[in-house]
Amino acid sequence: MHTNFNLLRQGSILIGLILTGCAPSEDRFTQMPGFDEILRLQISNVTTARERALLEQYKPILYVAAGEPKPLDFYADYIASGCLRSLATAEEDCEVSQTKLNQVKLLPDATFTHIPTDAPTTAVGYASVYRGTIELEGLEPARRDWLFLRYNFAFRYSGIATGITISQAVVLELFGNLRDWHQLDHYTAVFVALDEQDEPVAVMLQQHNYLHTYLVGTDPAFPRGGPFRVDVAKRSNEYYPHRAQPTGHRAASFMSKNYVDWIAGDGTRPLLGTIDETSGDEQVDYQLKFLPPDDAFYIFQGRLGTERLLPGRDGPPGAIYYTLPSLWRFEDAMAMFYWEQPDEEYIANMQTFSYDFPGPTLIKQRRRIVARMLELGLVR
C-alpha cells in the first residue's frame, strides 16, 4: 500500500500515515521536479533479448498466504473492467484498453476507476530492467555497470497491514475498508542486482515507502545463484523473504530516524509502527510479461484507481512513481536500504538520513555495503 507524501511532510494525521505503503499518491505528485529525468531513465531502459533471458532465469518464486489474492493481469483483469475519464475526453469511457490508457498516460488529470468482478484472473509478473553504475570505493575499477532486474506484480487492492493494533483497526474502519484501502497495488516489486558478469549480488524488496536490500547468501530465502523465494504480506502486499512458518515482520509507512530502531533493530513499537504478517502457504504460478518501458503501466501520470475523499486512499499513478525522485536510482537505494537485522550501525547511520540525499548517510552506506560484499566474496 502507498502513503501520501504530503501527509508525511505534515506529519500529524494518523489515518494518512498508518501503516503501510509503498508510494505517494497526492495530486500532481508525478509533476515534482526530478521526475522528468526519472521518466527519461525509465524510457531509455529497453529490455534486450539477453536481458529477457536473465529475467526468466532469476524470476523470483512468489508465495501468498492461503486465501489471499494472487497478483493479476494489469490489462486483462484490471483495466478491462472499469472506466476512464480526463479533461481530454468528452465523456467517461467504460470500454478501456491498453491503447486507450496509453493515449492519456501523460495527463495528470486522467483517472481510471476499476469495477471489481468475480471473473477468474491470470497471475502475471511484469519484468523490466534498469542499468546502473555502482561505486565500489577502493576497488579497481571503482565504477562498474550493473544490471538490475525488476519484477512488478499488480494486485486489485492495497490494504492495511494485518498486524495493526485493535485500537488502530477501530479508527481506520471508520474511514474505509482495511483490505480495499485504495485500488491497485503495482508498486510492490522484487529487484535482483547482477554484477558485470551477470551474477546475482543482492535482492531488494519493496516494503512500504522504502526498500530492504539482502545480499545473496545472507538469508536462506536468497542463496547464491538463486532461486529467490519471496512471501507476499497479508493484505498489504509487501514483500519479505520466504519462511515456511507464519512470520511477523516489523514495518512502518516510511523509513526515518524515528522508525529505524523499530524497523531495523529491536526497539519498542512506535505509534505508527506496525507488523506485516506472512504465511507462505501457496506458491504462485505466474507468467512473466514484458511491456515497453514507456507503457502506461509504468509512466501513467494520473490515477490508476478511483478517487476517494480521504488522502492516501486515491489510486496510484504508474509504477515508476513509487518513491521520491531522490530515492529512485536503484544503485543508491541498494546501499541506502541495506541492513541486517538487528543492525545498530545502520540505526546510527540513519540518524542523518534525509529524503534529499545524496548526503552523509548514503556515503556511509555505500562504504558499508562494499565492505560487506568484499567480506562475502561477492565483489573483487
Disulfide bonds with the S-S distance in Angstrom:
Cys83-Cys94 1.95
